[in-house]
Amino acid sequence: MAVYTQVDDQTLAEFLAGYDVGEATSFKGIAEGVENSNYLLETTKGRYILTLYEKRANPEDLPYFLNMMEHLAEHGIPSPLPIHDREGKALQMLAGRPACLISFLTGVSVHHTTENQCAALGAMLADMHKVGQSFGTTRPNDLSLAGWQELAEKTAARADEVQVGLANEISTEIAFLAANWPKNLPEGTIHADLFPDNVLFTGDKITGVIDFYFGCTDMLAYDLAVCLNAWCFDEEHKFVPGRAKRLIEMYDAHRSLSPAEIEALPLLARGAALRFLLTRLYDWLNPVAGAVVNPKDPLDYLKRLKFHQSIGDTAAYVV
């Protein structure tokens, strides 16, 4: 989450007049994240999140994301619900941006993940993948191989400003992944961005999953690989096998991984690490003036990528 577009009091009041949510009593921007403008809104009737869609969000994709959230919530996954106005519309325009008012979920995101939280994540992710099988809409993953190649081209000229030799490391890795990327693995609806700041906990219980704006149809095990990167390294970017073991075993307990998925996991983890290296690199090199946002260091994911490059067998993740 972040704030790129400012919303003044009068504009907010006019927007809320179309809803049955009461009048605003508190309204403040949320600086975490990098993609959309997000505000925590408190009204005389409750708490909500107001999201204005920016940057990579294609307006044509927004109904998919909102329908995905509703489908998951209706099937027991703790996803927020888009709020419909008095005319039954969830997707709106606000301050020149597509926007949606979304239900507020309780719980807190964690900065230092534990083995128990990774276990809860693995179980929830598997359940989400099973529920997603009945979601009738598909959307290609525009941040898979073709998207990585496009980002690499856009950042190649300046990548070495971040670290000497980075552009060459990226191009070499993309060539390897293009030649070896898995095919014919089980696919379905995935989150594709399930970082700790997108999961809410009360203790070790997951009470909310948020930010579905990279949701798409892709290999289910790729979603697990994203989580392996985001949840199983410590603050020094060192891999923590105990977290990975609990994540993978609880995922497998709720949705059995095929032998081909298990074999492909190190390669999928390399792809996921490269994906976040590239998007962070692009944002690092192209800051938005005046935005309330905390850019993230792309080199954190270069370290993860190098670790995954050293892994020859999935068993090495859990020993």
N, C-alpha and C positions, 0 to 999 in steps of 0.2 A: 504494500500500500504506500501511497505518497500523496502529495498535493501539487498539481501543476496548474489547475484552474481555480481561481478564487471565486467564491460565491458570497455576495453581500446579503445583508439582512432582508432587504426588500425583495430581492430575487428569490430568496429562500421562502419567504412568507407567501409569495405568489405561487410558488411551486407546491407548497404544502396545502394550499387552499383547495387543490383538486383531490385531496385524500381525506380519509376519515381517521387521521392519526393525531389530531390535536394540534396545538401551537408549539413552536420551538421554545424550549427553555434553556438549552445549551447546544452549541454547535462548534466543533473544533476539528481541525485537520489532523490526519494521522500520517506521520512522516515515514513509517516503516514501509518497505517494499519499493518497487521501481516502476510499476506499469501504469496504474490509473490514479486519478484523484479520489481520495477517500476521506469521508468525514464521519465522525461519531456525532449522531444527532439524538438529543433527548427532547421529548415533547411532553405535553400534559397527559399523554396516554401511554408512553412507553419509550423504549430505546431502539434506535435503528442505525444502520449504516447507509450513507448516501454515497453512491459511486458514480463518478463521471468518467467515461471511457476515453482513454487517450492513446497516443502513440501507436502501438502495434495492433490495437483492437480494431478489427474490421467490422464496421456497423452491420454488415450482412451476417456476421457470425454471432451477433449478440443474442438473437432468439434461441440459437442452439445452446449457448451457455446457460441462459435462464431456464430453458426447458430441462436441461440436464440437472440443474440444481433441484427443480421441482420433482423430477422423477426420482432422484436419489432420496430426497426427504420423504416422499410418499412411501418409499420402500425401506425405511428404517435407518438410513445413513444420516447422521446429524449435520445435514447441509442447511444453510440459511434459505429462507423462502423469499422470492421477490414479492414485494407488496404491490397489489393492484390498486389503481385509483378508482374513483367512483364510476368511471366508465369501463372498468375492467382491464385497463391497460397497465402493464408493468414497465415497459420500455418507454422512456420519455426523452425530451430534449431540454437541457438546462445549460444556460450560459454558453450556448453554441456547441454543446457536446451531448452525445447520447448519454442518458443517465438512468439509474434505477435505484429505488429505495428498497432496502433489503432488511429482513428481520435480524435482530441482534441475538447472538448466541453467547451464553455464559461460558466462563472458563478463561484460562490464560495460556498464551503460547510460551514455550520453554526455550531457553538459550543453550542449556547444557543438557542434552538428552541422556536418559538412563536406559538400562537394559529393559526394565519393565515398560517404559514408554515405547521403546522400539518394538517390544512384543505386542503391545496394544495396537501400534500402528500397523504391524504386519497382518494382524487379524482383521482390522478394519479395512485395510486396502484390499485384501482378498474378498471380503464381503462386498465392497463397493464394485469390484470387478464382476462378481456374480450378478449383482443387481443390474449392472450396466448392460448385461446381455439382453435384457428386455427393453432397453431404450431403443426406440425404433429409428433414430436419426444418426447419421454418420457425418464426420467432418475430418478431412485429411489433416495430418500433423504437419503444419507448415514450418515447424522447426525441427525437421528431421534432416536427412542428408542434403537435399536441395537447399533448404534454408540455411544450413551451416555453410555450404559453399558460397551462398550469396553474402552472408555476414563476413566470411573470410575475405572475399573480394573487397567489401566496403572498408575493412579495417587494415588490409595488408600494408598500405603505404605508411601507416603510422603505428603499427603494432610494436615495432622495435623501440618506440618512445617509452613504452611500458617496461619492456625488458628486451635487451639485445638478443636477436635470434628468435623472437617469439613468432614472427610471421612465418619463418621456415618450419618451426615446430608444428604450427597449425596446419600448414599446407601438407606436410608429410603425414600428419595424422588423418586428415581428410582423405588423402589418397588411399591410405591403408583401410579406413572404414568403408570407403566406397567399394573397394575390392572384396571386402569380407563381411559386409553387413548381413545379419541373419535374414532368412526368408522362411515363410511358411510356419512361423510360430503362431500360437493362438492370439487372436486379436479381439479387441472390444473397446469399450469406452474407458478412457483413462483420464486421470487428473493432469499428469505431465508436469506438475510444479509443486509437488507435495513436500514443501520445506517445513521445518518446525514452526515458522511464523504463520503457516497456513493451517495449523492444527491446534485446537484449544483443548486444554486438559483441566480437570479437577482431580488433583492427586495424580494417579496413574490411569484414570478413566478419560477416554476421549469424549468430549462434550460438543465438539464442533469441528467441521472441516470447511474451509473457506477458500475464496479466490480460485474459481473454476475457469478462469479466462484464458487458459491454455488447453482446456479440455478438448479432446479429439479422439479419433479412432486410430489405434496403433497397437503394437505388440504389448500384451499385458505385462510381460516380464520387463519391458522397458520402464514401465512405471515403478516397478520394484527396484530397478537399477538407479532411477532418480533418487529414490529414498535411501538406497545404499550410500550414495554420495552425500546426501543432505543430512543424514542422521547418524552415520557411523564413523565420523571423524571427530577428534576432540578440537579444542580451541587452538592447539598448535598444528592442526591439520594432519595429525597422525591417526591412522586407522585403528579402530577399537573393535577387535574381533568379537568380543562378547555381545556388543550391540548388534552386529551383523548376524550373529548366530540366532539371536532371539527374533530379529526381524524376519529372517528367512524361514525359520522353523515354524513360526506362528502363521506366516502367510501360507506355507505349505499345508499346515494343519487345517486351514479353512478353505483353501483351494489348491489341490495337488498340482505341483509343478511337474511338467513333463520332463523326461530326460533331455530332450533337445533344449528346453528353456534353461535347465540347470547348466548345461554345457555352454550356452550362449551368454550367461550372465556377465562374465568378465568383459566380453566385447560390448555388450549393451551398456555396462558401466563406463567404459571408455567413451562411448558415444554421448552418454548423459553428461559426463564431465566436460567434454568438448562443447556441448550445447551451451552450458552455463558459463564456461570460459568465454565463448564468443559473444553471448548477449551482454555479459558484464563488460567485456572489452569495448563493445560498441557504445554502451552507455557511458563508460569511463571517458572515452574519446569525444563523446558528443553530449556534454551536459546541457540541460535545459536552463537557460537563464531565468532566475527568479523562482525556480521550483523549490518547494519544501520537500526534499528527498535526500536520502542517504545513499550515495552511490557505493557499490560493493566492489572490492578489489578482485579483478579477474585472475590475479596470480594464485589466489586460493584454490581455484579450480585447475590451474596448471599443475599444482602439487598433487591434487587428487588424480588427475589424468596420468601423471608419471607413475603413481602407485599402481593404478589399474593396468598400466602397460607391463608391470612386473609380474602380474598374476597370470599363471598359466592354466589354473584349474579352480573351479568354484570352491572346492574343498579348502583352498588356502584362505578363503575369507573367514572361515569359522573355526580355525585352529588356534 
